[in-house]
Amino acid sequence: MSPDDAFERCLEALYGAALDDARWPAATALIEEAVGAGGNALQVAEGFGDDVRLHFARFLRKGETSEDLVREYLMHYRPHDEMIPRIRRLPHGRLVHVHDLYTEGELKTSPAYNDGLRLLGGQNGLHARFDGPDGLRITWSLGDPVGGDGWETAPLRLIERLLPHVHRSVMIRQALAAADALGASGSGLLESDRIGVVQLDRGGRVLEANEPALDILRRGDGLVESDGALDAWLPADRRRLRRLIRRALPELWGVAPVGSSMTVQRSSIRSRLGLHVSPVGNREGDFGGRRVAALVFVVDPARRQRIDAQRVAVTLGLTPSEGRMAALLAEGLRVREIAAATEWSEDYVRWLTKQAYRKLGATGQVELVRQVLAVDGLPRR
């Protein structure tokens, strides 16, 4: 298989996995095979220094996970792994070799490198770090090269080409998860009332849209439908959106479509709409028929579920400010959005978050949100 063919197959699998979490193991297994890697890992964390919270970690090899090995590394080696703080300082999207993240002395003496990474098969692996929303840091790792002879030029080039698409697929998955839409098919997503979905054909014309997206289009609130095509309200956003849609649509001569994300200014309120443009796979065998070729996910902060902040504060023993912060966090707002909505500083929002963690014994945002949602789901008098 040529490098271009391998790249297109990996892209199709990645953006399929962005729509359905269950397809992520198969997608990463395909990437492992294409680049000759003995495993991969995806981690999402936030915080700095001693206040680092790991929200998500998945270690896979050929689509399968070894929970015992992963648990052993996370419990016994990761807290003392010298490379972890160095990964956090890497520039966005830069690919680095594992051994470059340790000193010469650490390569000889570090238990994390010599024992922990040996267990996971990652002593000669690769890491890349990406910026996520609201200070989240996404790390994608590949295990040792199969055969143990080191990384060759062709696989490294393929990995470099895939890096931005791994990042975008994770961003799309995060947006869908916030809307409780992970695992839904392209047609099933149209039934969601938490996130807007627009289906585009191979010419970029709108085939169908669900009710949240239609509501925005009817009002022309940041997005409009113009002669059957999806457009943005402002000219600057319009140019960028057209470029993103064009790149996500299939073309002749083997040019692989790619997904992208952006925000657009709205006409009615200050908050911006978040857009994730994702190509749809299976580009062959349709004989040019009109079909869904790309999806546009529209994330509208105004449609987030509202949570009773006072009830949260009273039930969980928080101050009114801590309760309000926790409720907004559970609604899906990020630190800067909470600061804008409350006219607090971002530092104050982070301080409130730490106070709530301490009072509730929560180790991170996921656990805090889980407690808030549990309170919100209690029967009301």
C-alpha positions as CSV (number, residue, x, y, z in Angstrom):
1,M,0.0,0.0,0.0
2,S,1.3,3.4,-0.9
3,P,1.8,6.1,1.8
4,D,-1.0,8.2,0.3
5,D,-3.4,5.2,0.3
6,A,-2.4,4.4,3.9
7,F,-3.0,8.1,4.9
8,E,-6.5,8.2,3.3
9,R,-7.5,4.9,5.0
10,C,-6.3,6.2,8.4
11,L,-8.1,9.5,7.9
12,E,-11.4,7.8,7.0
13,A,-11.0,5.6,10.2
14,L,-10.2,8.6,12.4
15,Y,-13.1,10.7,11.4
16,G,-15.4,7.6,11.6
17,A,-14.1,7.2,15.2
18,A,-14.9,10.9,15.8
19,L,-18.5,10.1,15.3
20,D,-18.6,6.8,17.1
21,D,-16.4,6.1,20.2
22,A,-16.7,2.4,19.6
23,R,-14.7,2.7,16.4
24,W,-11.7,4.4,18.1
25,P,-9.8,1.1,18.9
26,A,-10.1,-0.1,15.3
27,A,-9.0,3.2,14.0
28,T,-5.9,3.3,16.1
29,A,-5.1,-0.4,15.3
30,L,-5.2,0.6,11.6
31,I,-2.8,3.5,12.3
32,E,-0.5,1.1,14.3
33,E,-0.4,-1.2,11.3
34,A,0.3,1.6,8.8
35,V,3.2,3.1,10.7
36,G,4.5,-0.1,12.3
37,A,3.9,0.8,16.0
38,G,3.4,-1.6,18.8
39,G,0.6,0.2,20.6
40,N,-0.8,3.7,21.2
41,A,-2.2,5.8,24.1
42,L,-4.4,8.8,24.4
43,Q,-4.5,10.9,27.5
44,V,-6.4,14.2,28.5
45,A,-5.3,16.1,31.5
46,E,-5.4,19.6,33.0
47,G,-3.5,21.6,35.6
48,F,0.1,22.4,36.2
49,G,2.8,21.4,38.7
50,D,1.5,19.3,41.5
51,D,-2.1,20.1,40.6
52,V,-2.4,17.9,37.5
53,R,-5.6,16.0,37.0
54,L,-5.8,13.1,34.5
55,H,-9.3,13.1,33.1
56,F,-9.0,10.3,30.5
57,A,-6.5,7.7,29.6
58,R,-6.7,4.8,27.1
59,F,-3.8,2.5,26.2
60,L,-4.4,0.1,23.3
61,R,-2.5,-2.4,21.3
62,K,-4.1,-3.8,18.1
63,G,-7.4,-2.4,19.4
64,E,-7.2,-4.2,22.7
65,T,-6.3,-2.9,26.1
66,S,-4.4,-4.6,28.9
67,E,-6.0,-3.1,32.0
68,D,-3.6,-4.7,34.5
69,L,-0.5,-3.2,32.8
70,V,-2.1,0.2,32.4
71,R,-3.2,0.3,36.1
72,E,0.3,-0.7,37.2
73,Y,1.9,2.1,35.2
74,L,-0.7,4.7,36.3
75,M,-0.5,3.8,40.0
76,H,3.2,3.0,40.4
77,Y,5.2,4.8,37.7
78,R,3.3,7.8,36.2
79,P,3.3,9.9,39.4
80,H,7.1,9.7,39.4
81,D,7.8,9.6,35.6
82,E,10.3,12.3,34.8
83,M,9.0,12.8,31.2
84,I,5.4,13.7,32.2
85,P,6.1,17.4,33.1
86,R,8.3,17.7,30.0
87,I,5.5,16.5,27.8
88,R,3.3,19.2,29.2
89,R,5.8,21.8,28.1
90,L,6.1,20.5,24.5
91,P,4.9,22.9,21.7
92,H,1.5,22.0,20.3
93,G,1.6,19.3,17.7
94,R,5.4,18.5,17.9
95,L,6.4,14.9,17.6
96,V,9.2,13.8,19.9
97,H,11.0,10.5,20.7
98,V,10.5,9.1,24.2
99,H,14.3,8.9,24.9
100,D,14.6,12.6,24.1
101,L,12.4,13.3,27.2
102,Y,14.9,11.8,29.6
103,T,18.4,12.8,30.5
104,E,21.3,10.4,29.9
105,G,21.4,9.6,33.6
106,E,17.6,9.0,33.8
107,L,17.8,6.6,30.8
108,K,20.0,4.4,33.0
109,T,18.3,4.8,36.4
110,S,14.7,5.9,36.0
111,P,12.3,3.2,37.2
112,A,9.5,4.8,35.0
113,Y,11.6,4.5,31.9
114,N,13.3,1.2,32.6
115,D,10.4,-0.7,34.2
116,G,7.1,1.2,33.5
117,L,7.6,1.9,29.8
118,R,9.2,-1.5,29.3
119,L,5.9,-3.0,30.6
120,L,3.9,-0.8,28.1
121,G,6.3,-1.3,25.2
122,G,7.1,2.4,24.9
123,Q,10.8,2.9,25.6
124,N,11.4,3.8,22.0
125,G,8.0,5.3,21.4
126,L,6.8,8.7,20.2
127,H,4.7,11.5,21.9
128,A,2.8,14.5,20.6
129,R,1.0,17.0,22.8
130,F,-2.0,19.2,21.6
131,D,-3.8,22.1,23.2
132,G,-7.4,21.4,24.1
133,P,-10.2,23.7,25.2
134,D,-10.0,25.5,28.5
135,G,-6.4,24.5,29.2
136,L,-6.8,20.8,28.6
137,R,-3.8,19.1,27.2
138,I,-4.2,16.1,24.9
139,T,-1.3,13.6,24.5
140,W,-1.2,11.0,21.8
141,S,1.6,8.4,22.1
142,L,2.8,5.5,19.9
143,G,4.6,2.5,21.2
144,D,7.9,1.0,20.1
145,P,8.4,0.4,16.4
146,V,7.6,-3.2,15.4
147,G,10.8,-5.1,14.9
148,G,12.8,-2.9,17.3
149,D,15.1,-1.4,14.6
150,G,14.1,2.2,15.2
151,W,11.8,4.5,13.4
152,E,12.2,4.8,9.6
153,T,11.6,8.0,7.6
154,A,8.4,6.9,5.8
155,P,6.4,6.0,9.0
156,L,7.5,9.2,10.7
157,R,6.3,11.2,7.8
158,L,3.0,9.4,7.8
159,I,2.6,10.1,11.6
160,E,3.4,13.8,11.1
161,R,0.7,14.0,8.5
162,L,-1.8,12.3,10.8
163,L,-1.1,14.5,13.9
164,P,-3.5,17.4,13.2
165,H,-6.3,14.9,12.3
166,V,-5.8,13.0,15.5
167,H,-6.2,16.3,17.3
168,R,-9.3,17.3,15.4
169,S,-11.0,13.9,15.9
170,V,-10.5,14.2,19.6
171,M,-12.0,17.7,19.6
172,I,-15.0,16.5,17.7
173,R,-15.4,13.6,20.2
174,Q,-15.3,16.0,23.1
175,A,-18.0,18.2,21.6
176,L,-20.2,15.2,20.9
177,A,-19.6,13.8,24.4
178,A,-20.7,17.2,25.9
179,A,-23.9,16.8,23.9
180,D,-24.4,13.1,25.0
181,A,-24.2,12.2,21.3
182,L,-21.1,9.8,21.2
183,G,-21.9,6.5,19.6
184,A,-24.7,7.8,17.5
185,S,-24.7,7.2,13.8
186,G,-24.8,10.0,11.3
187,S,-28.6,9.6,10.9
188,G,-29.1,9.1,14.6
189,L,-27.4,12.3,15.4
190,L,-30.2,14.2,13.6
191,E,-32.4,13.1,16.5
192,S,-30.2,14.8,19.1
193,D,-31.7,17.9,20.7
194,R,-28.4,18.9,22.4
195,I,-26.2,19.6,19.4
196,G,-26.9,20.9,15.9
197,V,-26.1,18.6,13.0
198,V,-26.1,19.6,9.3
199,Q,-25.6,17.0,6.6
200,L,-23.9,18.1,3.4
201,D,-23.7,16.3,0.1
202,R,-20.5,16.0,-2.0
203,G,-21.1,19.4,-3.5
204,G,-21.4,21.1,-0.1
205,R,-25.2,21.6,-0.3
206,V,-27.4,21.0,2.7
207,L,-29.2,17.6,2.6
208,E,-30.8,17.7,6.1
209,A,-30.4,19.4,9.4
210,N,-31.8,18.6,12.9
211,E,-34.0,20.9,14.9
212,P,-31.2,22.7,16.9
213,A,-29.4,23.5,13.6
214,L,-32.6,24.5,11.9
215,D,-33.5,26.9,14.7
216,I,-30.2,28.7,14.2
217,L,-30.6,28.7,10.4
218,R,-34.1,30.1,10.6
219,R,-33.0,33.0,12.8
220,G,-29.8,33.6,10.8
221,D,-28.0,33.5,14.2
222,G,-24.4,33.2,13.1
223,L,-25.2,30.6,10.3
224,V,-27.5,30.9,7.3
225,E,-28.6,28.7,4.4
226,S,-27.8,30.5,1.1
227,D,-29.0,28.9,-2.1
228,G,-28.8,25.5,-0.5
229,A,-25.3,26.0,1.0
230,L,-24.3,26.5,4.6
231,D,-22.8,30.0,5.2
232,A,-21.7,32.1,8.1
233,W,-23.3,35.5,9.0
234,L,-20.1,37.6,9.0
235,P,-18.0,37.8,5.8
236,A,-14.7,36.8,7.6
237,D,-16.3,33.7,9.2
238,R,-18.0,33.0,5.8
239,R,-14.7,32.7,4.0
240,R,-13.2,30.4,6.6
241,L,-16.3,28.2,6.8
242,R,-16.4,27.8,3.0
243,R,-12.7,26.8,3.0
244,L,-13.3,24.3,5.8
245,I,-16.3,22.7,4.1
246,R,-14.4,22.5,0.8
247,R,-11.5,20.7,2.5
248,A,-13.9,18.2,4.1
249,L,-15.6,17.2,0.8
250,P,-14.3,14.4,-1.4
251,E,-12.4,15.4,-4.6
252,L,-11.1,13.5,-7.5
253,W,-7.5,12.2,-7.9
254,G,-7.2,10.8,-4.4
255,V,-7.2,14.0,-2.5
256,A,-8.2,13.0,1.1
257,P,-10.9,15.2,2.8
258,V,-10.0,16.5,6.2
259,G,-11.9,17.8,9.1
260,S,-11.5,21.1,10.9
261,S,-13.0,23.2,13.7
262,M,-13.8,26.9,14.1
263,T,-16.1,29.4,15.9
264,V,-18.5,31.9,14.3
265,Q,-19.8,35.2,15.6
266,R,-23.5,35.3,16.3
267,S,-25.9,38.2,15.6
268,S,-28.0,37.9,18.7
269,I,-25.7,37.2,21.7
270,R,-22.1,37.6,22.6
271,S,-21.2,33.8,22.8
272,R,-19.9,32.3,19.6
273,L,-21.1,29.1,17.9
274,G,-18.6,26.2,17.8
275,L,-18.4,24.3,14.5
276,H,-16.8,21.0,13.8
277,V,-16.7,20.0,10.2
278,S,-16.2,16.2,9.7
279,P,-15.9,14.2,6.4
280,V,-17.9,11.0,6.1
281,G,-16.1,7.9,4.9
282,N,-16.8,5.4,2.2
283,R,-16.2,7.7,-0.8
284,E,-16.2,4.9,-3.3
285,G,-19.1,2.9,-4.9
286,D,-21.7,5.7,-4.9
287,F,-21.3,6.4,-8.7
288,G,-21.6,10.1,-8.0
289,G,-25.0,9.8,-6.3
290,R,-26.1,12.4,-3.9
291,R,-25.3,11.3,-0.4
292,V,-24.0,12.6,2.9
293,A,-20.3,13.5,2.3
294,A,-19.7,15.7,5.4
295,L,-21.3,16.6,8.7
296,V,-21.2,20.0,10.4
297,F,-21.7,19.9,14.2
298,V,-23.0,23.1,15.7
299,V,-22.3,23.6,19.4
300,D,-24.6,26.3,20.9
301,P,-23.8,27.4,24.4
302,A,-27.3,28.8,24.8
303,R,-28.8,25.3,24.5
304,R,-26.9,23.9,27.5
305,Q,-29.1,22.4,30.3
306,R,-29.6,24.8,33.1
307,I,-28.8,23.5,36.7
308,D,-30.2,25.0,39.9
309,A,-27.0,26.5,41.4
310,Q,-28.6,27.3,44.8
311,R,-29.8,23.7,45.1
312,V,-26.3,22.4,44.3
313,A,-24.8,24.7,46.9
314,V,-27.2,23.8,49.7
315,T,-27.1,20.0,49.0
316,L,-23.3,19.8,48.6
317,G,-22.4,22.2,51.3
318,L,-20.8,24.8,49.0
319,T,-20.9,28.6,49.1
320,P,-23.2,30.3,46.7
321,S,-20.3,31.2,44.5
322,E,-18.9,27.7,44.5
323,G,-22.4,26.3,43.8
324,R,-22.8,28.7,40.8
325,M,-19.4,27.8,39.5
326,A,-20.1,24.0,39.8
327,A,-23.5,24.3,38.1
328,L,-22.0,26.3,35.2
329,L,-19.2,23.8,34.9
330,A,-21.7,20.9,34.8
331,E,-23.7,22.7,32.1
332,G,-20.6,22.5,29.9
333,L,-19.1,26.0,30.3
334,R,-15.3,26.4,30.3
335,V,-13.4,28.5,32.7
336,R,-13.2,31.6,30.5
337,E,-16.9,31.2,29.7
338,I,-17.8,31.0,33.4
339,A,-15.7,34.1,34.0
340,A,-17.5,36.0,31.2
341,A,-21.0,34.9,32.4
342,T,-20.4,35.8,36.0
343,E,-18.0,38.8,35.5
344,W,-15.5,37.0,37.7
345,S,-11.8,36.7,36.9
346,E,-10.5,33.4,35.5
347,D,-8.2,33.0,38.4
348,Y,-11.1,33.3,40.8
349,V,-13.1,30.7,38.9
350,R,-10.1,28.3,39.2
351,W,-9.8,29.1,42.9
352,L,-13.5,28.3,43.4
353,T,-13.0,25.0,41.5
354,K,-10.2,24.0,43.8
355,Q,-12.3,24.9,46.9
356,A,-15.1,22.7,45.6
357,Y,-12.7,19.9,44.9
358,R,-11.4,20.1,48.5
359,K,-14.8,20.2,50.1
360,L,-16.3,17.4,48.0
361,G,-13.2,15.2,48.0
362,A,-13.2,15.3,44.2
363,T,-10.0,14.6,42.4
364,G,-11.0,16.4,39.2
365,Q,-13.6,18.0,37.1
366,V,-15.3,14.8,36.0
367,E,-15.9,13.7,39.6
368,L,-17.2,17.2,40.5
369,V,-19.6,17.3,37.6
370,R,-20.8,13.8,38.4
371,Q,-21.8,14.9,41.9
372,V,-23.5,18.1,40.6
373,L,-25.5,16.1,38.1
374,A,-26.5,13.6,40.8
375,V,-27.9,16.4,42.8
376,D,-29.7,17.9,39.8
377,G,-31.3,14.5,39.2
378,L,-32.7,14.2,42.7
379,P,-36.5,14.3,43.0
380,R,-37.8,17.9,43.8
381,R,-40.5,18.6,46.3
